[in-house]
Amino acid sequence: MRAILFLLGGLLAVLAFMFYVRTNLITPEKMFFFTLEVQGKKKHDEVVKELVEKLNQKGLKVIRTLPMSKVIHERGVKDFPNYTTVLACDIPEKKELLRKVPFMSVLIPCSIAVYEKNGKTLITAPKEILFIKDYSKELGDKYVQLIADVYQKLRIAVAEVAEEELN
């Protein structure tokens, strides 16, 4: 009887752990997106400006900033929070990469969101790892490394912008 209770307790513990992991650690948002909260008292527009500068400094040329919230405000939704999409990663190899594997346009150019949620400013970008893992044969080593390098630079730029200001 004790053995059965022990097994049931162990099974219950494993199921509880799996539930916790599934609901808190492995969510689609955490699997597919890299998100950092901006520290300090930086305003949304200041974060966008700083992000554009950092991306350009790292060779991830910014193509355009799209002030999504301004468009939504103009359409009558006044309480929509600040939201800007930054299109970047205009790299020299982009045309060659997209000719070879057109659907990689979901990664190159990079789409980075700067937005406010619950009184915080957040920066979010997609994670490349699942794409390059699943399509490494189509991409080839050269493009797998290229995309990995681009996204490493992108994460560094985002982390530098999200850090608290040193005074």
C-alpha positions as CSV (number, residue, x, y, z in Angstrom):
1,M,0.0,0.0,0.0
2,R,2.8,2.4,0.9
3,A,4.5,1.7,-2.5
4,I,1.3,2.6,-4.3
5,L,0.9,5.8,-2.3
6,F,4.6,6.7,-3.0
7,L,4.1,6.1,-6.7
8,L,0.9,8.2,-6.7
9,G,2.6,11.0,-4.8
10,G,5.6,10.9,-7.3
11,L,3.2,10.9,-10.2
12,L,1.4,13.9,-8.8
13,A,4.6,15.7,-8.2
14,V,5.8,15.1,-11.8
15,L,2.4,16.3,-13.1
16,A,2.5,19.4,-11.0
17,F,6.0,20.2,-12.1
18,M,5.1,19.7,-15.8
19,F,2.1,22.0,-15.3
20,Y,4.3,24.6,-13.8
21,V,6.9,24.4,-16.6
22,R,4.2,24.6,-19.2
23,T,2.3,27.5,-17.8
24,N,5.2,29.6,-16.5
25,L,8.4,28.7,-18.4
26,I,7.5,27.3,-21.8
27,T,5.0,29.7,-23.2
28,P,4.7,30.6,-26.9
29,E,5.8,34.2,-26.0
30,K,9.0,33.0,-24.2
31,M,9.7,30.4,-26.9
32,F,9.4,32.7,-29.9
33,F,10.3,36.1,-28.6
34,F,13.1,37.8,-26.7
35,T,11.7,40.5,-24.4
36,L,13.4,42.9,-22.0
37,E,11.9,45.5,-19.7
38,V,13.6,48.9,-20.0
39,Q,15.1,50.0,-16.7
40,G,15.1,53.5,-15.4
41,K,12.8,56.4,-16.3
42,K,13.3,56.4,-20.1
43,K,10.3,57.6,-22.1
44,H,9.0,55.5,-25.0
45,D,10.3,57.9,-27.7
46,E,13.7,58.1,-26.0
47,V,13.9,54.3,-26.0
48,V,13.1,54.2,-29.7
49,K,15.7,56.8,-30.6
50,E,18.3,55.1,-28.5
51,L,17.5,51.7,-30.0
52,V,17.8,53.1,-33.6
53,E,21.2,54.5,-32.7
54,K,22.4,51.3,-31.1
55,L,21.2,49.1,-34.0
56,N,22.9,51.4,-36.6
57,Q,26.1,51.4,-34.5
58,K,26.2,47.6,-34.6
59,G,25.7,47.5,-38.4
60,L,22.1,46.5,-38.2
61,K,20.9,49.4,-40.3
62,V,17.4,50.6,-39.5
63,I,15.1,50.8,-42.5
64,R,12.1,52.5,-40.9
65,T,10.3,53.1,-37.6
66,L,6.6,52.7,-37.7
67,P,4.8,54.6,-34.9
68,M,1.8,52.1,-34.7
69,S,0.2,53.9,-31.8
70,K,0.0,57.2,-33.6
71,V,-1.8,55.5,-36.5
72,I,-4.2,53.8,-34.1
73,H,-4.8,57.1,-32.2
74,E,-5.6,58.9,-35.5
75,R,-8.3,56.2,-36.1
76,G,-10.1,57.2,-32.9
77,V,-8.6,54.8,-30.3
78,K,-7.3,57.4,-27.8
79,D,-6.3,55.1,-24.9
80,F,-4.0,52.8,-27.0
81,P,-0.5,52.7,-25.3
82,N,2.7,53.8,-27.1
83,Y,3.8,51.2,-29.6
84,T,6.5,51.5,-32.3
85,T,7.9,48.9,-34.6
86,V,11.5,49.3,-35.7
87,L,12.5,47.5,-38.9
88,A,16.2,46.9,-38.9
89,C,18.9,44.5,-40.0
90,D,19.2,45.8,-43.5
91,I,22.4,43.8,-44.1
92,P,24.3,43.5,-47.4
93,E,23.5,39.8,-47.6
94,K,19.7,40.3,-47.3
95,K,18.9,40.0,-51.0
96,E,21.0,36.9,-51.5
97,L,19.5,35.3,-48.4
98,L,15.9,36.1,-49.3
99,R,16.4,34.8,-52.9
100,K,17.6,31.5,-51.5
101,V,15.0,31.2,-48.7
102,P,12.2,33.8,-49.2
103,F,10.3,32.9,-46.0
104,M,13.3,34.1,-43.9
105,S,11.8,37.5,-44.4
106,V,10.2,36.8,-41.1
107,L,13.7,37.3,-39.6
108,I,15.5,39.5,-42.0
109,P,14.7,42.4,-41.9
110,C,14.4,42.3,-38.1
111,S,11.2,43.6,-36.6
112,I,11.6,45.0,-33.1
113,A,8.6,46.2,-31.0
114,V,9.0,49.0,-28.4
115,Y,5.8,49.3,-26.4
116,E,4.2,50.2,-23.1
117,K,2.4,47.6,-21.0
118,N,1.3,47.9,-17.4
119,G,3.3,51.1,-16.9
120,K,6.5,49.6,-18.2
121,T,8.4,50.0,-21.5
122,L,9.3,46.7,-23.1
123,I,11.4,45.8,-26.2
124,T,10.6,42.6,-28.0
125,A,12.2,40.8,-31.0
126,P,11.7,37.3,-32.4
127,K,14.1,34.5,-31.5
128,E,15.8,33.0,-34.5
129,I,17.0,29.7,-33.1
130,L,13.9,27.6,-33.9
131,F,13.9,28.9,-37.5
132,I,17.5,28.2,-38.2
133,K,17.4,24.9,-36.4
134,D,14.5,23.6,-38.5
135,Y,15.7,25.1,-41.8
136,S,19.4,24.7,-41.4
137,K,19.7,22.4,-44.4
138,E,17.9,24.9,-46.7
139,L,19.8,27.8,-45.3
140,G,23.3,26.2,-45.3
141,D,26.0,26.9,-42.8
142,K,26.8,30.4,-44.2
143,Y,23.3,31.7,-43.7
144,V,22.7,29.9,-40.4
145,Q,25.8,31.7,-39.0
146,L,24.8,35.0,-40.6
147,I,21.3,35.0,-39.0
148,A,22.7,33.8,-35.7
149,D,25.3,36.6,-35.7
150,V,22.7,39.3,-36.7
151,Y,20.4,38.2,-33.9
152,Q,23.3,38.1,-31.4
153,K,24.1,41.8,-32.2
154,L,20.4,42.6,-32.0
155,R,20.1,41.1,-28.5
156,I,23.2,43.0,-27.4
157,A,21.8,46.3,-28.7
158,V,18.4,45.7,-27.0
159,A,20.1,44.8,-23.7
160,E,22.2,47.9,-23.9
161,V,19.2,50.1,-24.4
162,A,17.2,48.3,-21.7
163,E,19.9,48.8,-19.0
164,E,19.4,51.4,-16.3
165,E,21.1,54.6,-16.9
166,L,24.3,55.1,-14.9
167,N,24.4,58.5,-13.2
